[in-house]
Amino acid sequence: RTSMSKKRIRKNIWKKKTYFSIVQSYSLAKSRSFLSGKEHPKPKGFSE
């Protein structure tokens, strides 16, 4: 029983880690596109 709960906890931790990494990469790409957008103005209403 303890091993099952441990596996579940590990899975949850792994899920959280992947979620955070996805959010980090997404925010990084967003900030990058924002910086490039400042250098090269995009037309209004433009969305990726």
N, CA, C and O atoms as a printed pandas DataFrame, in Angstrom:
     atom_number atom_name residue_name chain_id  residue_number  x_coord  y_coord  z_coord
0              1         N          ARG        A               1    0.843   -1.206    0.000
1              2        CA          ARG        A               1    0.000    0.000    0.000
2              3         C          ARG        A               1    0.879    1.258    0.000
3              4         O          ARG        A               1    0.618    2.202   -0.746
4              5         N          THR        A               2    1.909    1.264    0.831
5              6        CA          THR        A               2    2.763    2.453    0.911
6              7         C          THR        A               2    3.443    2.703   -0.435
7              8         O          THR        A               2    3.588    3.848   -0.862
8              9         N          SER        A               3    3.856    1.624   -1.097
9             10        CA          SER        A               3    4.547    1.786   -2.380
10            11         C          SER        A               3    3.602    2.430   -3.404
11            12         O          SER        A               3    4.024    3.262   -4.207
12            13         N          MET        A               4    2.331    2.040   -3.368
13            14        CA          MET        A               4    1.356    2.611   -4.308
14            15         C          MET        A               4    1.214    4.119   -4.086
15            16         O          MET        A               4    1.230    4.896   -5.040
16            17         N          SER        A               5    1.077    4.521   -2.833
17            18        CA          SER        A               5    0.920    5.942   -2.523
18            19         C          SER        A               5    2.184    6.701   -2.927
19            20         O          SER        A               5    2.111    7.818   -3.439
20            21         N          LYS        A               6    3.343    6.082   -2.690
21            22        CA          LYS        A               6    4.608    6.731   -3.051
22            23         C          LYS        A               6    4.662    6.964   -4.557
23            24         O          LYS        A               6    5.064    8.032   -5.021
24            25         N          LYS        A               7    4.250    5.945   -5.313
25            26        CA          LYS        A               7    4.254    6.073   -6.777
26            27         C          LYS        A               7    3.341    7.213   -7.200
27            28         O          LYS        A               7    3.678    8.002   -8.083
28            29         N          ARG        A               8    2.180    7.289   -6.556
29            30        CA          ARG        A               8    1.210    8.335   -6.896
30            31         C          ARG        A               8    1.808    9.716   -6.626
31            32         O          ARG        A               8    1.675   10.631   -7.439
32            33         N          ILE        A               9    2.467    9.855   -5.474
33            34        CA          ILE        A               9    3.071   11.142   -5.103
34            35         C          ILE        A               9    4.146   11.513   -6.122
35            36         O          ILE        A               9    4.249   12.664   -6.548
36            37         N          ARG        A              10    4.947   10.511   -6.504
37            38        CA          ARG        A              10    6.011   10.765   -7.474
38            39         C          ARG        A              10    5.416   11.235   -8.792
39            40         O          ARG        A              10    5.934   12.155   -9.425
40            41         N          LYS        A              11    4.325   10.600   -9.201
41            42        CA          LYS        A              11    3.661   10.986  -10.457
42            43         C          LYS        A              11    3.187   12.428  -10.365
43            44         O          LYS        A              11    3.358   13.205  -11.304
44            45         N          ASN        A              12    2.593   12.782   -9.236
45            46        CA          ASN        A              12    2.092   14.151   -9.056
46            47         C          ASN        A              12    3.234   15.154   -9.138
47            48         O          ASN        A              12    3.103   16.201   -9.771
48            49         N          ILE        A              13    4.360   14.831   -8.491
49            50        CA          ILE        A              13    5.524   15.726   -8.506
50            51         C          ILE        A              13    6.010   15.896   -9.943
51            52         O          ILE        A              13    6.326   17.003  -10.377
52            53         N          TRP        A              14    6.066   14.761  -10.686
53            54        CA          TRP        A              14    6.531   14.802  -12.073
54            55         C          TRP        A              14    5.598   15.676  -12.905
55            56         O          TRP        A              14    6.046   16.471  -13.731
56            57         N          LYS        A              15    4.287   15.515  -12.675
57            58        CA          LYS        A              15    3.301   16.322  -13.408
58            59         C          LYS        A              15    3.508   17.802  -13.117
59            60         O          LYS        A              15    3.483   18.635  -14.024
60            61         N          LYS        A              16    3.714   18.121  -11.839
61            62        CA          LYS        A              16    3.917   19.527  -11.448
62            63         C          LYS        A              16    5.166   20.079  -12.120
63            64         O          LYS        A              16    5.165   21.203  -12.624
64            65         N          LYS        A              17    6.235   19.282  -12.124
65            66        CA          LYS        A              17    7.498   19.728  -12.729
66            67         C          LYS        A              17    7.298   20.023  -14.203
67            68         O          LYS        A              17    7.736   21.060  -14.699
68            69         N          THR        A              18    6.632   19.107  -14.910
69            70        CA          THR        A              18    6.418   19.307  -16.345
70            71         C          THR        A              18    5.543   20.538  -16.570
71            72         O          THR        A              18    5.785   21.311  -17.497
72            73         N          TYR        A              19    4.530   20.722  -15.727
73            74        CA          TYR        A              19    3.630   21.869  -15.864
74            75         C          TYR        A              19    4.404   23.176  -15.707
75            76         O          TYR        A              19    4.244   24.111  -16.491
76            77         N          PHE        A              20    5.253   23.217  -14.668
77            78        CA          PHE        A              20    6.033   24.431  -14.416
78            79         C          PHE        A              20    6.986   24.711  -15.573
79            80         O          PHE        A              20    7.144   25.859  -15.989
80            81         N          SER        A              21    7.623   23.654  -16.094
81            82        CA          SER        A              21    8.573   23.830  -17.199
82            83         C          SER        A              21    7.843   24.350  -18.437
83            84         O          SER        A              21    8.369   25.190  -19.166
84            85         N          ILE        A              22    6.622   23.844  -18.670
85            86        CA          ILE        A              22    5.834   24.292  -19.824
86            87         C          ILE        A              22    5.481   25.767  -19.655
87            88         O          ILE        A              22    5.596   26.553  -20.596
88            89         N          VAL        A              23    5.053   26.134  -18.453
89            90        CA          VAL        A              23    4.678   27.525  -18.186
90            91         C          VAL        A              23    5.894   28.433  -18.354
91            92         O          VAL        A              23    5.799   29.517  -18.930
92            93         N          GLN        A              24    7.043   27.974  -17.842
93            94        CA          GLN        A              24    8.273   28.767  -17.941
94            95         C          GLN        A              24    8.639   29.003  -19.398
95            96         O          GLN        A              24    8.914   30.134  -19.797
96            97         N          SER        A              25    8.642   27.935  -20.193
97            98        CA          SER        A              25    9.023   28.053  -21.602
98            99         C          SER        A              25    8.023   28.950  -22.334
99           100         O          SER        A              25    8.405   29.732  -23.205
100          101         N          TYR        A              26    6.737   28.832  -21.975
101          102        CA          TYR        A              26    5.705   29.644  -22.622
102          103         C          TYR        A              26    5.919   31.127  -22.307
103          104         O          TYR        A              26    5.872   31.973  -23.200
104          105         N          SER        A              27    6.155   31.430  -21.027
105          106        CA          SER        A              27    6.360   32.821  -20.623
106          107         C          SER        A              27    7.631   33.367  -21.271
107          108         O          SER        A              27    7.681   34.535  -21.658
108          109         N          LEU        A              28    8.657   32.523  -21.388
109          110        CA          LEU        A              28    9.917   32.940  -22.004
110          111         C          LEU        A              28    9.676   33.300  -23.469
111          112         O          LEU        A              28   10.147   34.332  -23.947
112          113         N          ALA        A              29    8.942   32.446  -24.173
113          114        CA          ALA        A              29    8.653   32.704  -25.587
114          115         C          ALA        A              29    7.815   33.974  -25.717
115          116         O          ALA        A              29    8.015   34.765  -26.638
116          117         N          LYS        A              30    6.881   34.162  -24.793
117          118        CA          LYS        A              30    6.011   35.345  -24.825
118          119         C          LYS        A              30    6.860   36.613  -24.674
119          120         O          LYS        A              30    6.705   37.564  -25.440
120          121         N          SER        A              31    7.753   36.619  -23.686
121          122        CA          SER        A              31    8.585   37.796  -23.448
122          123         C          SER        A              31    9.499   38.032  -24.650
123          124         O          SER        A              31    9.767   39.178  -25.013
124          125         N          ARG        A              32    9.976   36.952  -25.264
125          126        CA          ARG        A              32   10.862   37.076  -26.418
126          127         C          ARG        A              32   10.104   37.707  -27.586
127          128         O          ARG        A              32   10.605   38.617  -28.247
128          129         N          SER        A              33    8.897   37.213  -27.827
129          130        CA          SER        A              33    8.091   37.749  -28.930
130          131         C          SER        A              33    7.743   39.209  -28.636
131          132         O          SER        A              33    7.652   40.027  -29.552
132          133         N          PHE        A              34    7.547   39.532  -27.346
133          134        CA          PHE        A              34    7.220   40.905  -26.954
134          135         C          PHE        A              34    8.399   41.829  -27.262
135          136         O          PHE        A              34    8.215   42.932  -27.776
136          137         N          LEU        A              35    9.614   41.366  -26.941
137          138        CA          LEU        A              35   10.812   42.165  -27.193
138          139         C          LEU        A              35   10.999   42.363  -28.691
139          140         O          LEU        A              35   11.279   43.474  -29.142
140          141         N          SER        A              36   10.846   41.294  -29.462
141          142        CA          SER        A              36   11.010   41.388  -30.913
142          143         C          SER        A              36    9.910   42.281  -31.487
143          144         O          SER        A              36   10.133   43.006  -32.457
144          145         N          GLY        A              37    8.728   42.224  -30.884
145          146        CA          GLY        A              37    7.619   43.058  -31.342
146          147         C          GLY        A              37    7.937   44.532  -31.149
147          148         O          GLY        A              37    7.524   45.370  -31.951
148          149         N          LYS        A              38    8.672   44.853  -30.084
149          150        CA          LYS        A              38    9.054   46.248  -29.823
150          151         C          LYS        A              38    9.996   46.728  -30.925
151          152         O          LYS        A              38    9.861   47.843  -31.428
152          153         N          GLU        A              39   10.958   45.868  -31.296
153          154        CA          GLU        A              39   11.933   46.239  -32.328
154          155         C          GLU        A              39   11.245   46.384  -33.689
155          156         O          GLU        A              39   11.499   47.334  -34.430
156          157         N          HIS        A              40   10.367   45.418  -34.004
157          158        CA          HIS        A              40    9.649   45.433  -35.279
158          159         C          HIS        A              40    8.149   45.542  -34.983
159          160         O          HIS        A              40    7.513   44.528  -34.695
160          161         N          PRO        A              41    7.581   46.724  -35.046
161          162        CA          PRO        A              41    6.161   46.900  -34.710
162          163         C          PRO        A              41    5.268   46.031  -35.585
163          164         O          PRO        A              41    5.406   46.000  -36.808
164          165         N          LYS        A              42    4.339   45.318  -34.924
165          166        CA          LYS        A              42    3.402   44.463  -35.668
166          167         C          LYS        A              42    2.072   45.194  -35.852
167          168         O          LYS        A              42    1.744   46.080  -35.063
168          169         N          PRO        A              43    1.313   44.838  -36.871
169          170        CA          PRO        A              43   -0.001   45.485  -37.081
170          171         C          PRO        A              43   -0.941   45.214  -35.924
171          172         O          PRO        A              43   -0.849   44.176  -35.267
172          173         N          LYS        A              44   -1.851   46.154  -35.674
173          174        CA          LYS        A              44   -2.786   45.992  -34.551
174          175         C          LYS        A              44   -3.701   44.806  -34.807
175          176         O          LYS        A              44   -4.088   44.534  -35.943
176          177         N          GLY        A              45   -4.045   44.098  -33.720
177          178        CA          GLY        A              45   -4.925   42.939  -33.865
178          179         C          GLY        A              45   -4.156   41.684  -34.231
179          180         O          GLY        A              45   -4.755   40.630  -34.443
180          181         N          PHE        A              46   -2.821   41.786  -34.307
181          182        CA          PHE        A              46   -2.024   40.596  -34.645
182          183         C          PHE        A              46   -1.846   39.728  -33.409
183          184         O          PHE        A              46   -1.476   40.225  -32.346
184          185         N          SER        A              47   -2.108   38.431  -33.547
185          186        CA          SER        A              47   -1.944   37.520  -32.407
186          187         C          SER        A              47   -1.355   36.213  -32.909
187          188         O          SER        A              47   -1.724   35.726  -33.977
188          189         N          GLU        A              48   -0.422   35.636  -32.120
189          190        CA          GLU        A              48    0.240   34.392  -32.524
190          191         C          GLU        A              48   -0.672   33.219  -32.282
191          192         O          GLU        A              48   -0.298   32.079  -32.559
